[in-house]
Amino acid sequence: MPTLDQPELEKVLRTPINNPELFLSAFTHRSYLNENRGFHLPHNERLEFLGDAVLELVATEHLYKNYPHPEGELTNFRSALVNYKMLSDIAKRLGLENFLLMSRGEAKDTGRARQVILANCIEAVIGALYLDGGYDATRNFIEKEVLVELPKIIAGEKYLDPKSRLQELVQEKRGITPTYSVVNETGPDHNKVFVIAAMVGTIEVGRGSGPSKQEAELSAAENALKNNSF
C-alpha cells in the first residue's frame, strides 16, 4: 500500500502537514484506482475542484490589490497564470510528479495528457492545503510558488495568447488579419488530431497540431511567431 513521503512533501510545500492521507488523495489520479480497486482513498478530482476555486480567489485578490489595470487585462493576466501549461511547469519545478499515483499507461505518457495531470495535481494539492492548514497557509504557498511567475508573464506579454500576438503583429506589418485553415484531420471522434495552417493572405506562415481546432490554431500561431515568417 503506497504511503506519502511526508517529510519530503513538507519541504516542498514549506509547511507542516496534519493529515497526510488528504495529500495522498491529492496525488491519486483516477487511473490509479482502475488498477488498484482496493485502494482506500478517493482520486483527486474533488480536491482539484476545490483547489481551482481557492487558486482563482487568491490570484484574483492579488491582482486586484496590486495591479491597477482594467478588468479585461486582469482577466488575461489571471488566465495566463492558471492555465494548464503554466501550472504543469510549476508542478514540475516543485517535483510534484514524484508523488503522483497513476496507472502504468498514464505513467508512460509525457505529452499534453501529462501536463494536464500535473496541472490538476497542483490544484488538488492546493485544495488539500486549504483543508489541512487553512486559507493563510494556502495563500502563502500560492504567493511563493505561483504568483511569483506573474511579473515574467506580464513583462513577456505572455498573457496574450499566440493568436492575439500574431494578429497584432501581422496587422501592424501587413494591414491584414491572419486566418486559419484545416490541413488534415485524423483519428476517431473521441481522439482526433487536427493539423492547421496559419495563413497571411495566401501564404502559410505556421503550422500546428492539437486535439481540438482551437489548440491546433494556437500551436500554428506559436509556430508562426517562432519562425517570424510573416
Buried (B, 14 or more C-beta within 10 A) or exposed (E): EEEBBEEEBBEBBEBEBEEBEBBBBBBBBBBBBEEBEEBEBEBBBEBBEBBBBBBBBBBBEBBEEEEEBEEEBBBBBBBBBBEBBBBBBBBBEBEBBEBBBBBEEBBEBEEBEBBBBBBBBBBBBBBBBBBBBEEEBBBBBBBEBBBEBBEEBBEEEBBBBBBBBBBEBBEEEEEEEBEBEEBEEEEEEEEBEBBBBBBBEEEBBBBBBBBEBBBBBBBBBBBBBEEEEB
